[in-house]
Amino acid sequence: MRFGTWNVWSLYRSGSLTTLARELGRYKLVLMSVQEVRWDNGGIVRAGDYIFSKKKKENHQLGTGIFVQHRIVSAVKIVEFFSDRKSYIDLRGRWSNVIMFNAHAASGEKSDDSKDSFYEKLEQVFDHFPKCRMKFLWGDFNEKMGREDIFKCIIGNESPNQISKGNSARIINFVTSENVVVKTTIFPHLKHSQIHLDLS
């Protein structure tokens, strides 16, 4: 099953939803989390071969959303939005349910208090579900992971950056406490490709 994440900056522009759905089909993705949707209406919308679920945002700021390909819609148990920056989808699996979290961390110019608050609440949501379930966390974490030797067991050695910057310390603390691994820096990426976090 292919899934991905994308900070779209806005889906409020005319035709942007259809264009994005077409791109998802081109990459054969069955699930896609998106951030900074900036949509004014909530609910569910059909977009090509996908169902798009999002929360109402009257001020056109932030907002997350999830695209689900129509062939796996029957596996969706629930989609819930906790805040402008956090949501999740619960999927019925063959052997176990799968929880996929969509997160958008505060950017570098935000206060340390707001960044700390984001990770504290994310940890609460993440821990709310049983450990026996398969859990994935993907989204835009506004960070630059490095290749420090001390963190290799957590983040691997394939980051395009030598030194960790931004929210990296908070991410490392989070994945360490939750006993998960950052997948997107474990395998090589194409040159100049943008890195997003996918934790499992």
Secondary structure per residue as TSV (DSSP state, phi and psi in degrees):
chain	resnum	aa	ss	phi	psi
A	1	M	-	360.0	122.9
A	2	R	-	-94.4	131.6
A	3	F	E	-143.6	160.0
A	4	G	E	-152.3	-176.9
A	5	T	E	-140.5	151.0
A	6	W	E	-156.6	123.3
A	7	N	E	-83.5	105.6
A	8	V	-	-86.1	-9.5
A	9	W	S	69.4	-37.3
A	10	S	-	-173.7	138.1
A	11	L	S	-114.3	16.2
A	12	Y	-	-79.7	-19.1
A	13	R	S	-71.9	145.3
A	14	S	T	-59.6	129.7
A	15	G	T	85.2	-8.1
A	16	S	H	-68.7	-34.1
A	17	L	H	-65.4	-44.7
A	18	T	H	-64.4	-41.3
A	19	T	H	-62.7	-43.9
A	20	L	H	-65.6	-42.6
A	21	A	H	-60.6	-37.3
A	22	R	H	-64.9	-40.3
A	23	E	H	-65.5	-39.7
A	24	L	H	-62.3	-40.6
A	25	G	H	-65.3	-36.5
A	26	R	H	-64.1	-34.8
A	27	Y	T	-91.1	2.6
A	28	K	T	58.7	41.9
A	29	L	-	-87.6	139.7
A	30	V	S	-100.8	-21.3
A	31	L	E	-138.8	139.2
A	32	M	E	-144.2	126.2
A	33	S	E	-94.1	140.5
A	34	V	E	-128.9	150.0
A	35	Q	E	-124.6	159.6
A	36	E	-	55.4	52.5
A	37	V	-	-67.8	-41.4
A	38	R	-	57.8	37.6
A	39	W	-	-90.9	145.6
A	40	D	S	-93.2	-16.9
A	41	N	-	-114.8	143.8
A	42	G	-	-95.8	178.9
A	43	G	E	106.1	-153.9
A	44	I	E	-121.4	136.5
A	45	V	E	-130.3	141.8
A	46	R	E	-86.9	131.4
A	47	A	E	-137.0	98.1
A	48	G	T	62.2	-125.0
A	49	D	T	-88.7	13.5
A	50	Y	E	-124.5	153.5
A	51	I	E	-105.2	128.7
A	52	F	E	-112.1	122.2
A	53	S	E	-112.7	132.7
A	54	K	E	-152.1	165.8
A	55	K	-	-100.7	146.3
A	56	K	-	-64.2	133.9
A	57	K	-	-133.1	97.4
A	58	E	T	-69.6	-27.9
A	59	N	T	-95.6	6.1
A	60	H	-	56.7	37.4
A	61	Q	-	-120.0	139.9
A	62	L	-	52.8	-143.4
A	63	G	-	94.3	137.8
A	64	T	E	-113.8	162.8
A	65	G	E	-153.1	165.8
A	66	I	E	-136.7	128.5
A	67	F	E	-97.8	132.5
A	68	V	E	-126.3	125.7
A	69	Q	E	-65.8	142.0
A	70	H	G	-59.1	-28.1
A	71	R	G	-72.5	-14.4
A	72	I	G	-114.7	9.6
A	73	V	G	-58.4	-34.3
A	74	S	G	-64.2	-18.6
A	75	A	G	-85.2	-10.4
A	76	V	E	-77.1	120.8
A	77	K	E	-88.8	-44.0
A	78	I	E	-161.5	149.5
A	79	V	E	-124.0	126.0
A	80	E	E	-132.1	142.7
A	81	F	E	-112.9	117.3
A	82	F	-	-85.6	-33.5
A	83	S	S	-162.5	-173.7
A	84	D	S	-64.3	-18.9
A	85	R	S	-117.9	-2.2
A	86	K	E	-140.6	135.1
A	87	S	E	-152.4	172.4
A	88	Y	E	-153.6	161.1
A	89	I	E	-128.1	135.4
A	90	D	E	-107.7	118.5
A	91	L	E	-112.1	138.5
A	92	R	-	-79.8	119.3
A	93	G	-	-102.1	173.5
A	94	R	S	-67.9	-43.6
A	95	W	S	-110.2	-25.1
A	96	S	S	-157.0	149.0
A	97	N	-	-68.2	152.8
A	98	V	E	-119.6	126.6
A	99	I	E	-105.6	124.8
A	100	M	E	-120.7	116.7
A	101	F	E	-94.5	140.5
A	102	N	E	-115.6	119.1
A	103	A	E	-131.5	147.6
A	104	H	E	-133.5	101.3
A	105	A	-	-72.5	155.5
A	106	A	-	-64.2	142.0
A	107	S	-	-77.6	173.7
A	108	G	T	-58.7	-31.4
A	109	E	T	-79.7	-9.3
A	110	K	S	-73.3	160.6
A	111	S	-	-70.3	156.4
A	112	D	H	-61.1	-34.3
A	113	D	H	-62.8	-42.0
A	114	S	H	-68.7	-35.5
A	115	K	H	-68.3	-44.4
A	116	D	H	-62.5	-40.4
A	117	S	H	-63.4	-39.6
A	118	F	H	-58.5	-48.5
A	119	Y	H	-72.4	-32.1
A	120	E	H	-63.5	-44.7
A	121	K	H	-71.4	-35.3
A	122	L	H	-62.9	-40.8
A	123	E	H	-64.0	-39.1
A	124	Q	H	-62.4	-43.8
A	125	V	H	-66.2	-45.3
A	126	F	H	-60.4	-41.3
A	127	D	H	-78.4	-10.9
A	128	H	H	-66.3	-27.3
A	129	F	S	-95.3	148.3
A	130	P	-	-58.5	146.4
A	131	K	T	-68.3	-20.0
A	132	C	T	-73.7	-16.6
A	133	R	S	-79.3	152.9
A	134	M	E	-81.4	125.1
A	135	K	E	-122.8	132.8
A	136	F	E	-123.2	146.0
A	137	L	E	-128.6	119.7
A	138	W	E	-139.2	156.6
A	139	G	E	158.5	-157.8
A	140	D	E	-112.9	114.1
A	141	F	-	-104.5	7.0
A	142	N	-	47.3	54.3
A	143	E	E	-140.3	170.0
A	144	K	E	-134.3	104.1
A	145	M	-	-77.8	142.2
A	146	G	-	-102.9	-160.3
A	147	R	-	-123.8	31.9
A	148	E	-	-60.1	134.9
A	149	D	G	-57.5	-35.6
A	150	I	G	-64.6	-24.3
A	151	F	G	-105.5	7.8
A	152	K	H	-57.8	-36.4
A	153	C	H	-68.3	-17.3
A	154	I	H	-101.8	-42.3
A	155	I	H	-115.8	-1.1
A	156	G	-	73.5	-157.9
A	157	N	S	-135.1	24.1
A	158	E	-	-115.4	17.0
A	159	S	-	-69.8	143.7
A	160	P	S	-73.0	-8.3
A	161	N	-	-105.8	141.4
A	162	Q	S	-78.0	-37.6
A	163	I	S	-121.2	137.0
A	164	S	-	-71.7	140.1
A	165	K	E	-139.5	175.3
A	166	G	E	66.9	-129.1
A	167	N	T	-85.7	13.3
A	168	S	H	-56.2	-42.4
A	169	A	H	-61.7	-40.0
A	170	R	H	-67.4	-40.0
A	171	I	H	-63.8	-45.4
A	172	I	H	-61.6	-41.2
A	173	N	H	-61.7	-41.9
A	174	F	H	-64.4	-51.5
A	175	V	H	-66.7	-31.0
A	176	T	H	-67.3	-45.7
A	177	S	H	-68.0	-29.8
A	178	E	H	-94.6	-1.5
A	179	N	T	57.4	47.9
A	180	V	-	-122.4	175.1
A	181	V	-	-128.7	142.7
A	182	V	B	-80.9	114.3
A	183	K	-	-83.1	-33.1
A	184	T	T	-72.3	-9.9
A	185	T	T	-109.4	12.1
A	186	I	T	-94.8	-28.8
A	187	F	S	-114.8	154.9
A	188	P	-	-67.3	150.0
A	189	H	-	-118.5	158.6
A	190	L	-	-63.8	149.8
A	191	K	T	-59.7	137.9
A	192	H	T	69.5	7.9
A	193	S	-	-75.2	147.2
A	194	Q	-	-82.5	137.7
A	195	I	-	-98.3	131.1
A	196	H	-	-123.0	152.5
A	197	L	E	-80.0	140.5
A	198	D	E	-139.0	102.9
A	199	L	E	-102.2	137.8
A	200	S	-	-145.5	360.0
